[in-house]
């Protein structure tokens, strides 16, 4: 038997090796994969069609990130760019080395025969970049490809035609006749369409009639039968009637639904008219002359305005219909504000009241809607709880609790969840206050007991209970003394107030000094717009024209802004606004280093109301409040920076997930909490709730930083909405600003107390474990080779700012 051997020549061997390599026949640059919802994580790359000629001919669809291609060197990079620039120059393609994919790179290459369908989403108003999703026969899905045509090499290369201008940087670029002549194929409106037209050369694509965005790759007979079913469009009849109707005929089709007439007079058609994007169709006709950036911006804004106008008219038509009246009461407040008493719509009022507006992010609207739904559900739950009989309520109190859906995650430390001690339904009244003092005026309870009772129960708003209790709470009235001694000390303070006020009142050389004039103006402007809805500040005092010259002269140098010339276009004043301004100007002379800072009027006005318009009492209460909050008004804002930094650290320990989300959205500066802390939530709650909140904060029962835990409680109450809907800092800022007048006070204070107790527990547990770990490692010596191991757990070191929150502040 003779064995026959086939010898392979060197040429044949080389050909076989070449055929075993990959040939690039199509490439497109700047096709992104978005691993997360954040633009900074997007990965650019090339989408490619690769031909492999080994034993069988195989076509592959591949996506290669730029990072992997860069590792191959400049030569491989140039091959992809040249193939993208001249896709049909070499039908056989160029040889490439397909990079080895790594899991972290998201690169993939799959045979076309393993692809079942494509989900094609052209560019639109909601998605500036078109995308293609890839579904495999196995049921798995590849990462979605986003075509950034404004960056792609094929859209930005200069045209070969001498008449064409430089490369277009707009999206989408004008069609290039030279490029069309070079490729012999029609110009695509976006990169995904160009990719699909090339893919049709190597696979059969069937667009589904059931879903316009679905394309089947090499469909089976069953798929063809199902997805080729013809369906009538909702507008099909209208389209036929509209096309058969002339301008002057009586068409049954409404005018706004008729197709636009073809351009006449030699006007060139809009090349963007066939684009799927509404924005593209509304773009102006590109001219040979370059369009300035201002004109392009105006055209873009006009497009948005047209779309917004159409949307507004549609909303008006829907809500003004008689059938819509029964559902209007069930709509959210911003939407309900569109309907006035006469049934007409007031779009401007919706914008002013925080509605969707014309250019508001949809995510902010969804977040607001979710908040409204949650609040209505919580209110319904409370109404049901109140309807339960007393005996049933007592049995379920421990199970339901007062915090609603609020939960604390103590699983890591295995600590029990604290409970709130607040009882706001039984506030401290005048009758209780009388029982706390002996006949000689000396208190029968300690200041510590007073603070505890006010923290838990609050103060009644009846019979001037706050006017009697607040001076004790703030330290204006002496506590552990008799009534005679207390009155003597108070008379000294009243005398001191008038001495400070006499430094400027009625003295022209001081009153008209330049620095004082500037302070007067700032104070006057702020006071005229502070709490103008309150009865004391709402009424306007009619000017007295019968004053004698001496009184008129005294008023001229005592009232901050007595003449209409100085007032200008500001809101009118009254005697209470003038007194409030006098108190603040007196404080400017009392605290000369700090002076008056904008926002102080917000803190002083409630004190003036509670004090019953008593100037000395208001002044000294304001002095004590400012002693607590003076750091908030420092010129360098160092006090506010410190408190926001402390809140940031507190959030990192108490809610790491929300902390990481704010870190991703660049919201760790917590600017949306700035106003909360600056004036102690003065503008976030109704006036009466502000009084109840402040008296709790002034107790310093647990800590003098309770305002930070109130801020943390508000964030925790809305954490799920923030995590689910808001992914940009501006959205979080807008959402938090719109929480004003929507926060429920008692629940928030209960949450703040539980948060502090949890923080206290957590710190104590961390310190205990750290001490145990230190003693276990430092106090015991293990035999060499022993298998005994000591658990090493890294506990974060608490900063001095966080430690200060645990230091109890007590003022006797």
Order of alpha helices (4+ residues) and beta strands (2+ residues): alpha-beta-beta-beta-alpha-alpha-beta-beta-beta-beta-beta-alpha-alpha-alpha-beta-beta-alpha-alpha-alpha-alpha-alpha-alpha-alpha-alpha-alpha-alpha-alpha-alpha-alpha-alpha-alpha-alpha-alpha-alpha-alpha-alpha-alpha-alpha-alpha-alpha-alpha-alpha-alpha-alpha-alpha-alpha
